[in-house]
Amino acid sequence: MELVESAKRNLTTSTYAQFSGRASRSEYWWFAVASLLLIIAAGVFDIAAGSSAVVTLLAYLILIIPGIALSVRRLHDTNRSGWYLLLNFVPLIGSILIFIWSVTPGDKKANDYGPASK
Protein backbone atom coordinates (compact mmCIF):
# COMPACT_ATOMS: atom_id res chain seq x y z
CA MET A 1 0.00 0.00 0.00
CA GLU A 2 1.23 3.50 -0.79
CA LEU A 3 0.74 6.95 0.75
CA VAL A 4 -2.23 8.17 -1.30
CA GLU A 5 -3.94 4.78 -1.29
CA SER A 6 -3.64 4.52 2.50
CA ALA A 7 -4.94 8.07 3.04
CA LYS A 8 -7.91 7.51 0.71
CA ARG A 9 -8.76 4.16 2.27
CA ASN A 10 -8.70 5.42 5.86
CA LEU A 11 -10.44 8.74 5.27
CA THR A 12 -13.43 7.36 3.35
CA THR A 13 -16.74 6.72 5.03
CA SER A 14 -16.42 2.94 4.67
CA THR A 15 -13.29 2.65 6.85
CA TYR A 16 -13.24 6.03 8.65
CA ALA A 17 -14.33 4.50 11.96
CA GLN A 18 -13.92 0.78 11.28
CA PHE A 19 -12.43 -0.83 14.38
CA SER A 20 -12.84 -4.43 13.22
CA GLY A 21 -10.51 -6.28 10.92
CA ARG A 22 -6.79 -5.96 10.37
CA ALA A 23 -4.38 -3.38 8.92
CA SER A 24 -0.95 -4.04 7.44
CA ARG A 25 2.21 -2.26 8.52
CA SER A 26 2.40 -0.37 5.25
CA GLU A 27 -1.19 0.87 5.57
CA TYR A 28 -0.52 2.00 9.13
CA TRP A 29 2.77 3.78 8.48
CA TRP A 30 1.73 5.41 5.19
CA PHE A 31 -1.32 6.82 6.94
CA ALA A 32 0.96 8.12 9.71
CA VAL A 33 3.09 9.90 7.09
CA ALA A 34 -0.01 11.30 5.34
CA SER A 35 -1.39 12.54 8.68
CA LEU A 36 1.91 14.20 9.56
CA LEU A 37 2.05 15.95 6.17
CA LEU A 38 -1.55 17.14 6.58
CA ILE A 39 -0.86 18.53 10.05
CA ILE A 40 2.28 20.31 8.83
CA ALA A 41 0.38 21.77 5.86
CA ALA A 42 -2.42 22.94 8.17
CA GLY A 43 0.13 24.55 10.49
CA VAL A 44 1.82 26.34 7.60
CA PHE A 45 -1.58 27.54 6.38
CA ASP A 46 -2.44 28.83 9.87
CA ILE A 47 0.86 30.72 10.07
CA ALA A 48 0.47 32.18 6.56
CA ALA A 49 -3.14 33.19 7.21
CA GLY A 50 -2.35 34.56 10.65
CA SER A 51 -5.10 32.47 12.20
CA SER A 52 -4.88 30.97 15.64
CA ALA A 53 -4.38 27.29 14.72
CA VAL A 54 -7.99 26.81 13.65
CA VAL A 55 -7.11 24.79 10.55
CA THR A 56 -4.58 22.69 12.47
CA LEU A 57 -7.17 21.91 15.14
CA LEU A 58 -9.67 20.96 12.45
CA ALA A 59 -7.10 18.65 10.84
CA TYR A 60 -6.46 16.95 14.20
CA LEU A 61 -10.19 16.49 14.75
CA ILE A 62 -10.62 14.96 11.29
CA LEU A 63 -7.69 12.56 11.78
CA ILE A 64 -8.24 11.38 15.36
CA ILE A 65 -11.00 8.82 14.75
CA PRO A 66 -9.46 7.13 11.68
CA GLY A 67 -6.07 7.20 13.44
CA ILE A 68 -7.41 5.37 16.48
CA ALA A 69 -9.40 2.92 14.31
CA LEU A 70 -6.33 2.16 12.20
CA SER A 71 -4.21 1.66 15.32
CA VAL A 72 -6.74 -0.82 16.66
CA ARG A 73 -6.76 -2.70 13.34
CA ARG A 74 -2.93 -2.70 13.37
CA LEU A 75 -2.96 -4.31 16.83
CA HIS A 76 -5.46 -6.85 15.50
CA ASP A 77 -2.99 -7.72 12.74
CA THR A 78 -0.52 -8.79 15.46
CA ASN A 79 -3.33 -10.77 17.19
CA ARG A 80 -3.70 -8.28 20.04
CA SER A 81 -6.83 -6.63 21.33
CA GLY A 82 -7.42 -2.99 20.45
CA TRP A 83 -7.71 -2.30 24.16
CA TYR A 84 -3.92 -2.48 24.32
CA LEU A 85 -3.97 0.97 22.73
CA LEU A 86 -4.80 2.29 26.20
CA LEU A 87 -1.21 1.47 27.15
CA ASN A 88 -0.33 4.82 25.57
CA PHE A 89 -1.51 6.35 28.84
CA VAL A 90 1.30 4.56 30.71
CA PRO A 91 4.26 6.95 30.49
CA LEU A 92 7.13 5.79 28.28
CA ILE A 93 6.65 2.01 28.65
CA GLY A 94 3.21 2.01 27.02
CA SER A 95 4.31 4.05 24.02
CA ILE A 96 7.37 1.88 23.52
CA LEU A 97 5.25 -1.30 23.55
CA ILE A 98 2.75 0.16 21.08
CA PHE A 99 5.60 1.24 18.79
CA ILE A 100 7.22 -2.21 18.91
CA TRP A 101 3.91 -3.88 18.08
CA SER A 102 3.26 -1.43 15.24
CA VAL A 103 6.54 -2.36 13.52
CA THR A 104 6.17 -6.09 14.18
CA PRO A 105 5.02 -8.11 11.17
CA GLY A 106 1.40 -9.19 11.33
CA ASP A 107 0.26 -12.79 11.41
CA LYS A 108 0.69 -14.41 8.01
CA LYS A 109 -2.46 -16.47 8.46
CA ALA A 110 -5.93 -15.75 9.76
CA ASN A 111 -6.09 -14.93 13.45
CA ASP A 112 -8.81 -14.06 15.97
CA TYR A 113 -9.51 -10.78 14.14
CA GLY A 114 -9.86 -11.95 10.57
CA PRO A 115 -7.95 -13.08 7.49
CA ALA A 116 -4.41 -11.91 6.86
CA SER A 117 -4.06 -8.31 5.72
CA LYS A 118 -2.82 -7.65 2.23
HELIX and SHEET records of a PDB file:
HELIX    1   1 LEU A    3  LEU A   11  1                                   9    
HELIX    2   2 ARG A   25  ALA A   49  1                                  25    
HELIX    3   3 VAL A   54  ASP A   77  1                                  24    
HELIX    4   4 GLY A   82  PHE A   89  5                                   8    
HELIX    5   5 ILE A   93  VAL A  103  1                                  11    
END                                                                             
